[in-house]
Every structure is written in C-alpha cells, then in structure tokens.
Amino acid sequence: MATAVGLDEDYPSVHFVVSDSRFSGVPTTTWIELKDYKRVKPVPHESGPAYRLTGSGWVEGLRLAGMLNTPEVLSKTQAVMRALKQVVEGRDYHHDPLIEIAFLSLKSGQSAEWCFNLVHSGLLRAMFPTKNMNAYWDDNSGGVRVPATFGQEPIFRDRPTSSPTF
C-alpha cells in the first residue's frame, strides 16, 4: 500500500477499498490486524469497507518495500531537515515556531505532500532516532511546529522516569 501511495502523495488521502482486485487475496483478518496495530484506519467509502494508511503504516510500508534507505528518500529528507533547521537558527526562544507546509515546501524544494508525510508520519524520527527529529504536526493550527532542540544531540539519552529529588 505504501508503494501505491508513493513518496509525493498525501498518504491520509489515499483510500484502499477492500474489494479492489489488488487485495483479492488479502484475508479479512489481515485488515483487522493492520487496524489493531494502527497501520491502517477505517474510512467511509461508497464501495464498501475501506482503509487509509496511518503515519506508522506508511513508514512501515516504506521500510518493508526497501524504500527508506534509498538515495532518493535520503536526499529528500535531508532537504527538509535543512529547511527545518533554518527555522530554529539561533534557537533563542521558548516556544515552538509554527510554519506552514507551503513555506516548508518552498524552503526545502520538496513537494508539500512529501513535507507533510515526513513530519506527520514520524518518518524523521524513524530515520534518525539518535537525533532530536522532533518537528511535529500541530492538528490545531494545521502546520508544523519546530522545537528549538530540533536536530540536536539530546543531553540525556534516556528520559527520567520520575522527578529529581533535591
């Protein structure tokens, strides 16, 4: 399904109808399991049961298809990372600036759909788990928030489980 969506199409907008001939050999239990593991989400469709990929489903699909470590994906990802780092240059604030997808697309030279998919799905964190790839989609404003710590090595590798005692 991730390969059907590709890299430059907004993954939540693509619906997969269970009755589609591409899925004729897929048992109903597979769809249920994908839903239980939050890889797909049910969506209404006039042709019957349908699903769309979730962010984790899109990322997992790209991984299974061998697309995560391709030069194309790495190049596209690095372009967006550079643009996000420009947003927090100086890092002299205590709030997470909001940027629009269109602005991120313009600054990175990548499609708006790729920028959305990359941030919304958590693909940045999946590809670079040791860095603070903590830009995130803000549902309330419909844009990307970029924390001041974006792209920095974290001070603490493990987050504390309780408050320190003084």
ROFIMAR-239625 format. One record per residue (C-alpha): residue in one letter; residue number from 1; z negated, y negated, x. Coordinates in Angstrom, 3 decimals, decimal comma, padded with zeros to 6 digits. Last residue first. Layout:
N
{'A'; NUM; {Z; Y; X}}
...
//
This chain:
166
{'F'; 166; {-045,691; -017,935; 016,599}}
{'T'; 165; {-044,307; -014,849; 014,904}}
{'P'; 164; {-040,554; -014,532; 014,647}}
{'S'; 163; {-039,088; -013,953; 011,200}}
{'S'; 162; {-037,912; -010,441; 010,483}}
{'T'; 161; {-034,833; -008,305; 011,042}}
{'P'; 160; {-033,565; -010,389; 013,935}}
{'R'; 159; {-029,784; -010,437; 014,281}}
{'D'; 158; {-028,493; -008,235; 017,017}}
{'R'; 157; {-026,194; -009,517; 019,758}}
{'F'; 156; {-028,112; -012,779; 020,029}}
{'I'; 155; {-026,549; -015,818; 021,670}}
{'P'; 154; {-023,237; -015,083; 019,974}}
{'E'; 153; {-020,081; -015,603; 022,046}}
{'Q'; 152; {-018,250; -018,483; 020,465}}
{'G'; 151; {-015,178; -018,179; 018,259}}
{'F'; 150; {-016,584; -020,149; 015,338}}
{'T'; 149; {-020,113; -021,414; 016,064}}
{'A'; 148; {-019,469; -024,765; 014,393}}
{'P'; 147; {-018,758; -022,898; 011,144}}
{'V'; 146; {-015,214; -023,075; 009,717}}
{'R'; 145; {-014,926; -023,070; 005,934}}
{'V'; 144; {-011,533; -022,162; 004,477}}
{'G'; 143; {-010,401; -023,385; 001,090}}
{'G'; 142; {-010,563; -022,748; -002,639}}
{'S'; 141; {-013,558; -025,030; -003,176}}
{'N'; 140; {-015,890; -022,639; -004,976}}
{'D'; 139; {-014,327; -019,486; -003,544}}
{'D'; 138; {-015,001; -020,581; 000,042}}
{'W'; 137; {-013,033; -018,280; 002,334}}
{'Y'; 136; {-014,694; -017,710; 005,665}}
{'A'; 135; {-014,490; -018,621; 009,333}}
{'N'; 134; {-016,994; -016,374; 011,103}}
{'M'; 133; {-014,991; -014,997; 013,994}}
{'N'; 132; {-018,172; -015,215; 016,063}}
{'K'; 131; {-016,929; -012,993; 018,861}}
{'T'; 130; {-017,878; -009,382; 019,561}}
{'P'; 129; {-016,127; -008,004; 016,449}}
{'F'; 128; {-012,680; -009,414; 017,296}}
{'M'; 127; {-010,129; -007,510; 015,207}}
{'A'; 126; {-012,444; -006,713; 012,299}}
{'R'; 125; {-013,980; -010,189; 012,296}}
{'L'; 124; {-010,545; -011,818; 012,136}}
{'L'; 123; {-009,431; -009,322; 009,473}}
{'G'; 122; {-012,231; -010,459; 007,151}}
{'S'; 121; {-009,914; -010,222; 004,139}}
{'H'; 120; {-010,130; -013,885; 003,085}}
{'V'; 119; {-009,554; -015,286; 006,583}}
{'L'; 118; {-006,517; -013,278; 007,687}}
{'N'; 117; {-005,071; -012,950; 004,192}}
{'F'; 116; {-005,242; -016,717; 003,579}}
{'C'; 115; {-003,653; -017,582; 006,930}}
{'W'; 114; {-000,949; -014,938; 006,403}}
{'E'; 113; {-000,189; -016,288; 002,916}}
{'A'; 112; {-000,044; -019,883; 004,166}}
{'S'; 111; {002,616; -018,801; 006,636}}
{'Q'; 110; {001,987; -019,377; 010,333}}
{'G'; 109; {002,705; -022,459; 012,453}}
{'S'; 108; {-001,007; -022,727; 013,207}}
{'K'; 107; {-001,536; -026,398; 012,324}}
{'L'; 106; {000,795; -026,292; 009,285}}
{'S'; 105; {-000,661; -023,055; 007,949}}
{'L'; 104; {-004,217; -024,306; 008,481}}
{'F'; 103; {-003,329; -027,509; 006,603}}
{'A'; 102; {-001,741; -025,546; 003,727}}
{'I'; 101; {-004,791; -023,253; 003,626}}
{'E'; 100; {-007,042; -026,245; 003,059}}
{'I'; 99; {-009,851; -027,058; 005,438}}
{'L'; 98; {-013,566; -027,295; 004,777}}
{'P'; 97; {-015,991; -028,192; 007,546}}
{'D'; 96; {-019,107; -026,018; 007,824}}
{'H'; 95; {-022,185; -028,210; 008,017}}
{'H'; 94; {-024,454; -029,041; 010,931}}
{'Y'; 93; {-022,101; -031,162; 013,009}}
{'D'; 92; {-021,215; -031,829; 016,633}}
{'R'; 91; {-018,983; -028,858; 017,437}}
{'G'; 90; {-016,752; -030,933; 019,739}}
{'E'; 89; {-013,688; -029,015; 018,585}}
{'V'; 88; {-014,541; -027,337; 015,275}}
{'V'; 87; {-011,161; -027,823; 013,615}}
{'Q'; 86; {-009,320; -027,169; 016,872}}
{'K'; 85; {-010,969; -023,729; 016,995}}
{'L'; 84; {-009,427; -022,931; 013,589}}
{'A'; 83; {-005,940; -023,845; 014,860}}
{'R'; 82; {-006,370; -021,677; 017,965}}
{'M'; 81; {-007,574; -018,763; 015,809}}
{'V'; 80; {-004,533; -019,156; 013,530}}
{'A'; 79; {-002,134; -018,863; 016,478}}
{'Q'; 78; {-004,154; -015,971; 017,907}}
{'T'; 77; {-003,795; -014,027; 014,655}}
{'K'; 76; {-000,018; -014,457; 014,505}}
{'S'; 75; {000,324; -013,322; 018,137}}
{'L'; 74; {-001,979; -010,330; 017,647}}
{'V'; 73; {-000,184; -009,282; 014,463}}
{'E'; 72; {003,246; -009,491; 016,111}}
{'P'; 71; {002,126; -007,809; 019,356}}
{'T'; 70; {000,910; -004,817; 017,309}}
{'N'; 69; {-002,747; -003,889; 017,403}}
{'L'; 68; {-003,444; -004,014; 013,683}}
{'M'; 67; {-000,179; -002,437; 012,470}}
{'G'; 66; {-000,894; 001,251; 013,043}}
{'A'; 65; {-000,389; 002,086; 009,351}}
{'L'; 64; {-004,019; 003,255; 009,108}}
{'R'; 63; {-005,225; -000,063; 010,559}}
{'L'; 62; {-003,023; -002,116; 008,227}}
{'G'; 61; {-004,317; -000,097; 005,284}}
{'E'; 60; {-007,920; -000,569; 006,390}}
{'V'; 59; {-007,386; -004,345; 006,600}}
{'W'; 58; {-005,734; -004,444; 003,160}}
{'G'; 57; {-008,468; -002,265; 001,638}}
{'S'; 56; {-011,197; -004,401; 003,224}}
{'G'; 55; {-009,667; -007,501; 001,671}}
{'T'; 54; {-009,280; -005,787; -001,692}}
{'L'; 53; {-005,964; -004,235; -002,635}}
{'R'; 52; {-004,724; -004,529; -006,190}}
{'Y'; 51; {-004,902; -001,936; -008,913}}
{'A'; 50; {-003,045; -000,861; -012,026}}
{'P'; 49; {-003,646; 001,333; -015,069}}
{'G'; 48; {-000,981; 000,888; -017,731}}
{'S'; 47; {002,409; -000,826; -017,871}}
{'E'; 46; {001,070; -004,096; -019,343}}
{'H'; 45; {-001,210; -004,645; -016,353}}
{'P'; 44; {-004,872; -005,569; -016,114}}
{'V'; 43; {-006,334; -005,285; -012,620}}
{'P'; 42; {-008,564; -002,613; -011,094}}
{'K'; 41; {-009,824; -003,349; -007,552}}
{'V'; 40; {-008,811; -001,455; -004,452}}
{'R'; 39; {-010,499; -000,621; -001,137}}
{'K'; 38; {-013,965; -001,032; -002,645}}
{'Y'; 37; {-015,092; 002,470; -001,684}}
{'D'; 36; {-015,561; 003,312; -005,377}}
{'K'; 35; {-012,109; 001,840; -006,157}}
{'L'; 34; {-010,423; 003,936; -003,467}}
{'E'; 33; {-012,335; 006,941; -004,789}}
{'I'; 32; {-011,170; 006,315; -008,352}}
{'W'; 31; {-007,571; 005,893; -007,211}}
{'T'; 30; {-007,831; 009,145; -005,255}}
{'T'; 29; {-009,370; 010,889; -008,271}}
{'T'; 28; {-006,298; 010,049; -010,349}}
{'P'; 27; {-004,234; 012,165; -007,965}}
{'V'; 26; {-001,464; 010,495; -005,960}}
{'G'; 25; {001,765; 012,496; -006,091}}
{'S'; 24; {003,569; 010,107; -008,454}}
{'F'; 23; {002,441; 007,059; -006,467}}
{'R'; 22; {005,838; 005,754; -005,325}}
{'S'; 21; {007,160; 006,558; -008,828}}
{'D'; 20; {005,024; 003,746; -010,285}}
{'S'; 19; {002,670; 005,159; -012,974}}
{'V'; 18; {-000,427; 003,951; -011,090}}
{'V'; 17; {000,819; 000,362; -011,108}}
{'F'; 16; {000,156; -001,383; -007,817}}
{'H'; 15; {-000,385; -005,113; -008,154}}
{'V'; 14; {000,388; -007,658; -005,427}}
{'S'; 13; {-001,406; -010,988; -005,946}}
{'P'; 12; {-004,532; -010,009; -004,017}}
{'Y'; 11; {-002,438; -009,333; -000,857}}
{'D'; 10; {-000,824; -012,794; -000,574}}
{'E'; 9; {002,402; -011,850; 001,186}}
{'D'; 8; {003,025; -012,578; 004,833}}
{'L'; 7; {001,655; -009,491; 006,548}}
{'G'; 6; {003,048; -006,657; 004,476}}
{'V'; 5; {002,225; -005,939; 000,837}}
{'A'; 4; {004,138; -002,646; 000,791}}
{'T'; 3; {002,714; -001,880; 004,253}}
{'A'; 2; {-000,778; -002,394; 002,868}}
{'M'; 1; {000,000; 000,000; 000,000}}
//
